Amino acid sequence: MKVEIDKHLISFVIIGICLLQDGAHSQIKVAVSSESEFVNEGDDFVAYCNITGLRPYDILRIKVQWLHNGKRISDYCKLLDYDLYSKYSCRLLSPKPGDLIVEQTILNVQLEDAGFLECEVVEAMREYSQIIGKDIEAKQSVPIRIRGCLNCFTLFGASLSGSNILPSISCPLVTNSYYVHRTTLEVSGREPSS
């Protein structure tokens, strides 16, 4: 018995399967975290974008991008400007199938780096290998809070200069800690023993 298969029927079935797969959107979830809530001035700030719920072909249709204070800095760990390589580093980690972790590091953090680091997962609509549109699937951000020492005060009659003083900047001195909250200096801790 000879079985004849219509080529048009096979094409129709294949197209139908592809449409069904595309129509069943995966439940992509994004969670952004950092190694610590605060970072010292001069240290590196490391954040992780944990993407879960990926199907095997989702990696082809999504793009992961990082934004620092609203400015896009990388797509899938490719930094967007040569000058950014001295300030940022990025790497892809994949702990298990269906999950992807993208690690973004801000190197040598300075006070002006305070703000937010945001991870966006974007669905890239492609036509003939060119991106023709984008829909944001998920995004989440993590705050960047910086501790830094202030060298612009004295113990008595403290004077602070500049308008860029951030909350929770600490500067340990001997056994006391000096905390700056907005423009007020508060002293806490024990008096040094003589």
C-alpha positions as CSV (number, residue, x, y, z in Angstrom):
1,M,0.0,0.0,0.0
2,K,1.4,3.3,-1.1
3,V,0.6,6.3,1.1
4,E,0.6,9.7,-0.6
5,I,1.2,12.7,1.5
6,D,0.2,16.1,0.2
7,K,3.0,18.6,0.5
8,H,0.6,21.4,1.0
9,L,-1.0,19.6,4.0
10,I,2.4,19.1,5.6
11,S,3.2,22.8,5.2
12,F,-0.2,23.7,6.7
13,V,0.4,21.5,9.7
14,I,3.9,22.9,10.3
15,I,2.6,26.5,10.0
16,G,-0.2,25.7,12.4
17,I,2.1,24.2,15.0
18,C,4.4,27.3,14.8
19,L,1.4,29.6,15.2
20,L,0.2,27.6,18.2
21,Q,3.6,27.8,19.8
22,D,3.8,31.6,19.2
23,G,0.3,32.1,20.5
24,A,1.0,30.3,23.8
25,H,3.0,33.0,25.5
26,S,5.3,31.8,28.1
27,Q,5.0,33.2,31.7
28,I,8.3,35.0,31.8
29,K,9.1,36.5,35.2
30,V,11.9,38.9,36.1
31,A,13.4,39.3,39.6
32,V,16.2,41.8,40.1
33,S,18.4,41.7,43.1
34,S,21.8,43.0,44.3
35,E,24.6,41.6,46.4
36,S,23.9,44.2,49.1
37,E,21.5,47.0,49.7
38,F,24.4,49.6,50.1
39,V,27.7,49.8,48.4
40,N,30.8,51.7,49.5
41,E,32.1,54.4,47.3
42,G,34.9,52.9,45.2
43,D,33.6,49.3,45.4
44,D,31.7,47.5,42.7
45,F,27.9,47.2,42.7
46,V,26.6,43.8,41.4
47,A,23.0,43.2,40.4
48,Y,21.3,40.1,39.0
49,C,18.4,39.8,36.6
50,N,16.9,36.4,37.2
51,I,14.5,35.5,34.3
52,T,12.4,32.4,34.8
53,G,9.7,30.6,32.8
54,L,11.7,30.6,29.5
55,R,10.9,28.0,26.9
56,P,13.7,26.8,24.7
57,Y,12.9,29.1,21.8
58,D,12.2,32.1,24.0
59,I,15.9,32.9,24.0
60,L,15.6,33.7,20.3
61,R,12.6,36.1,20.7
62,I,13.6,38.1,23.7
63,K,16.3,40.6,24.4
64,V,17.6,41.5,27.9
65,Q,18.7,45.0,28.3
66,W,20.1,47.0,31.3
67,L,19.4,50.6,32.0
68,H,21.3,52.8,34.6
69,N,19.2,55.7,35.7
70,G,17.1,55.5,32.6
71,K,20.0,55.2,30.1
72,R,20.3,52.0,28.2
73,I,23.8,50.5,28.7
74,S,23.7,46.9,27.4
75,D,21.8,44.4,25.3
76,Y,22.5,40.8,26.2
77,C,25.7,41.8,27.9
78,K,26.9,43.7,24.8
79,L,27.8,47.2,26.1
80,L,26.4,49.8,23.7
81,D,29.3,52.2,23.7
82,Y,33.1,51.5,23.9
83,D,33.4,54.1,26.7
84,L,31.1,52.0,28.9
85,Y,33.6,49.1,29.2
86,S,35.6,51.1,31.8
87,K,32.4,51.5,34.0
88,Y,30.4,48.3,33.5
89,S,30.8,44.6,33.1
90,C,28.2,42.0,32.3
91,R,28.0,38.2,32.0
92,L,25.3,35.6,31.3
93,L,24.7,32.8,33.8
94,S,22.4,29.9,33.3
95,P,21.8,27.8,36.4
96,K,19.1,25.4,34.8
97,P,17.0,25.0,31.7
98,G,14.2,27.6,31.6
99,D,16.1,30.1,33.7
100,L,18.6,32.8,32.7
101,I,20.6,35.0,35.0
102,V,22.2,38.2,33.7
103,E,24.8,39.7,36.0
104,Q,25.5,43.5,35.6
105,T,28.3,45.2,37.5
106,I,29.0,48.9,38.0
107,L,32.7,49.2,38.5
108,N,34.3,51.7,41.0
109,V,31.0,53.2,42.1
110,Q,30.9,56.9,42.8
111,L,28.3,59.1,44.3
112,E,26.9,60.2,40.9
113,D,26.1,56.5,40.2
114,A,23.4,56.4,42.9
115,G,19.9,55.8,41.5
116,F,18.5,52.7,39.9
117,L,19.7,49.8,37.8
118,E,16.9,48.3,35.7
119,C,16.6,45.0,33.8
120,E,14.1,44.9,30.9
121,V,13.1,41.8,29.1
122,V,11.9,42.8,25.6
123,E,10.1,40.7,23.0
124,A,11.8,41.5,19.7
125,M,9.5,41.1,16.7
126,R,11.6,40.2,13.8
127,E,11.1,40.1,10.0
128,Y,13.9,38.7,7.9
129,S,16.3,38.9,10.8
130,Q,15.7,42.6,11.4
131,I,14.0,43.9,14.5
132,I,10.8,45.7,13.5
133,G,9.2,46.4,16.9
134,K,9.6,45.7,20.6
135,D,7.1,45.0,23.4
136,I,8.3,45.0,27.0
137,E,7.5,41.7,28.5
138,A,8.8,42.4,32.0
139,K,11.0,44.9,33.8
140,Q,12.2,45.4,37.4
141,S,14.8,47.7,39.0
142,V,17.1,47.7,42.0
143,P,18.2,50.8,43.9
144,I,21.8,51.8,44.1
145,R,22.6,53.3,47.5
146,I,26.1,54.5,48.1
147,R,28.0,54.9,51.4
148,G,30.9,57.3,51.2
149,C,33.1,59.1,53.6
150,L,32.8,62.8,53.9
151,N,36.0,64.7,54.2
152,C,34.3,68.1,54.4
153,F,33.5,68.3,58.1
154,T,35.1,68.8,61.5
155,L,33.8,67.3,64.8
156,F,32.7,70.7,66.2
157,G,31.0,73.3,64.1
158,A,30.6,70.8,61.2
159,S,30.4,72.3,57.8
160,L,29.0,70.5,54.8
161,S,29.3,71.6,51.2
162,G,27.6,70.6,48.0
163,S,24.0,69.7,47.2
164,N,24.7,66.1,46.3
165,I,24.6,64.7,49.9
166,L,22.7,61.4,49.9
167,P,20.8,59.9,52.8
168,S,22.6,57.2,54.8
169,I,26.1,58.2,53.9
170,S,28.3,57.0,56.8
171,C,31.8,57.8,57.8
172,P,33.2,55.8,60.7
173,L,35.8,57.6,62.8
174,V,37.6,55.9,65.8
175,T,34.7,54.3,67.7
176,N,31.9,56.8,66.6
177,S,29.9,56.8,63.4
178,Y,28.8,60.1,61.8
179,Y,25.6,59.8,59.7
180,V,24.4,62.4,57.3
181,H,20.6,62.6,56.7
182,R,19.9,65.2,54.0
183,T,21.7,68.2,55.3
184,T,21.7,67.4,59.1
185,L,24.6,65.8,60.9
186,E,23.7,63.4,63.6
187,V,26.3,61.7,65.9
188,S,25.6,58.3,67.4
189,G,27.7,55.7,69.3
190,R,29.8,55.9,72.4
191,E,32.2,58.7,73.2
192,P,35.8,57.6,72.6
193,S,37.6,56.6,75.8
194,S,40.6,58.7,76.8
